[in-house]
Amino acid sequence: MTHLFAYLLAAAITVPPLATWIYYLIVRRIIHKRRNAFLHSVQTTAVFYIFSVMIMLQIILQHTVIGYMIGFLAVLFIMVVLMHYKYRGEIVFKHVWRIFLRICFLLFGPLYILLLVAGVIVTFIRQ
């Protein structure tokens, strides 16, 4: 059972758009509202895009980027907290976390596709 979980997690990190689509189909059957199902699947699978982009950057650049990613995500989270405080006057962590994950999805989704193309090009150039 643990091997199955590990394989599913590895597949989700390797191909996050497929994981997002499958998760959306599952949540869509439970929630029955397309918009809410989409937002829930985006918020849940944003973490897979972050890990996938981090791994792809390490492979393409041949350099460890985990420190840079943690720093970037921390600065992004702080910016979201400050903007939320500016507009709402109080910090509701649940809202801040949702907004942060949606922004991460919007940033790392296209970056995943860009790095996928760049990785294929770099692989052909290195051979």
C-alpha positions as semicolon CSV with decimal commas, in nm:
position;residue;x (nm);y (nm);z (nm)
1;M;0,000;0,000;0,000
2;T;0,285;0,238;0,076
3;H;0,440;0,162;-0,263
4;L;0,115;0,256;-0,437
5;F;0,102;0,585;-0,246
6;A;0,466;0,657;-0,334
7;Y;0,403;0,584;-0,704
8;L;0,095;0,807;-0,711
9;L;0,285;1,089;-0,541
10;A;0,576;1,051;-0,784
11;A;0,337;1,057;-1,080
12;A;0,164;1,369;-0,945
13;I;0,496;1,550;-0,910
14;T;0,618;1,433;-1,250
15;V;0,301;1,529;-1,439
16;P;0,109;1,788;-1,235
17;P;-0,140;1,884;-1,512
18;L;-0,260;1,523;-1,518
19;A;-0,287;1,522;-1,138
20;T;-0,485;1,847;-1,149
21;W;-0,722;1,711;-1,410
22;I;-0,782;1,381;-1,227
23;Y;-0,828;1,560;-0,895
24;Y;-1,070;1,802;-1,062
25;L;-1,279;1,512;-1,198
26;I;-1,295;1,352;-0,854
27;V;-1,384;1,676;-0,675
28;R;-1,636;1,767;-0,947
29;R;-1,835;1,453;-0,868
30;I;-1,839;1,543;-0,498
31;I;-1,900;1,920;-0,511
32;H;-2,116;1,942;-0,830
33;K;-2,008;2,302;-0,896
34;R;-1,748;2,352;-1,165
35;R;-1,597;2,674;-1,032
36;N;-1,560;2,547;-0,676
37;A;-1,420;2,215;-0,797
38;F;-1,170;2,395;-1,018
39;L;-1,056;2,629;-0,740
40;H;-1,024;2,341;-0,495
41;S;-0,818;2,135;-0,740
42;V;-0,596;2,436;-0,818
43;Q;-0,532;2,503;-0,450
44;T;-0,459;2,139;-0,376
45;T;-0,229;2,061;-0,669
46;A;-0,028;2,385;-0,661
47;V;0,222;2,210;-0,436
48;F;0,290;1,952;-0,709
49;Y;0,371;2,230;-0,956
50;I;0,612;2,389;-0,707
51;F;0,800;2,063;-0,650
52;S;0,799;1,980;-1,020
53;V;0,942;2,320;-1,117
54;M;1,205;2,289;-0,845
55;I;1,315;1,947;-0,972
56;M;1,315;2,061;-1,334
57;L;1,528;2,365;-1,247
58;Q;1,776;2,142;-1,065
59;I;1,800;1,912;-1,367
60;I;1,832;2,189;-1,626
61;L;2,067;2,416;-1,430
62;Q;2,254;2,130;-1,260
63;H;2,252;2,334;-0,941
64;T;2,053;2,306;-0,618
65;V;1,774;2,564;-0,612
66;I;1,579;2,464;-0,300
67;G;1,711;2,758;-0,099
68;Y;1,615;3,006;-0,370
69;M;1,270;2,850;-0,399
70;I;1,208;2,866;-0,025
71;G;1,322;3,228;-0,020
72;F;1,102;3,317;-0,317
73;L;0,799;3,145;-0,167
74;A;0,858;3,316;0,170
75;V;0,877;3,659;0,007
76;L;0,566;3,583;-0,198
77;F;0,378;3,471;0,113
78;I;0,481;3,784;0,302
79;M;0,361;3,998;0,011
80;V;0,025;3,820;0,013
81;V;-0,006;3,869;0,390
82;L;0,075;4,239;0,362
83;M;-0,170;4,293;0,075
84;H;-0,440;4,103;0,261
85;Y;-0,382;4,314;0,571
86;K;-0,390;4,633;0,365
87;Y;-0,728;4,553;0,206
88;R;-0,903;4,368;0,489
89;G;-0,749;4,524;0,797
90;E;-0,707;4,184;0,960
91;I;-0,527;3,869;0,862
92;V;-0,738;3,560;0,809
93;F;-0,485;3,280;0,758
94;K;-0,730;3,059;0,568
95;H;-0,788;3,331;0,307
96;V;-0,421;3,419;0,285
97;W;-0,327;3,056;0,231
98;R;-0,587;3,013;-0,046
99;I;-0,472;3,326;-0,225
100;F;-0,108;3,219;-0,190
101;L;-0,177;2,876;-0,341
102;R;-0,374;3,026;-0,629
103;I;-0,091;3,269;-0,705
104;C;0,159;2,982;-0,689
105;F;-0,053;2,788;-0,937
106;L;-0,065;3,087;-1,171
107;L;0,311;3,136;-1,148
108;F;0,432;2,778;-1,152
109;G;0,181;2,639;-1,404
110;P;0,317;2,832;-1,704
111;L;0,669;2,799;-1,564
112;Y;0,624;2,421;-1,565
113;I;0,530;2,426;-1,934
114;L;0,818;2,661;-2,016
115;L;1,068;2,443;-1,830
116;L;0,928;2,131;-1,995
117;V;1,002;2,278;-2,338
118;A;1,339;2,412;-2,223
119;G;1,428;2,073;-2,075
120;V;1,358;1,897;-2,404
121;I;1,568;2,154;-2,593
122;V;1,856;2,133;-2,344
123;T;1,847;1,752;-2,359
124;F;1,880;1,757;-2,737
125;I;2,160;2,014;-2,723
126;R;2,360;1,817;-2,463
127;Q;2,351;1,498;-2,669
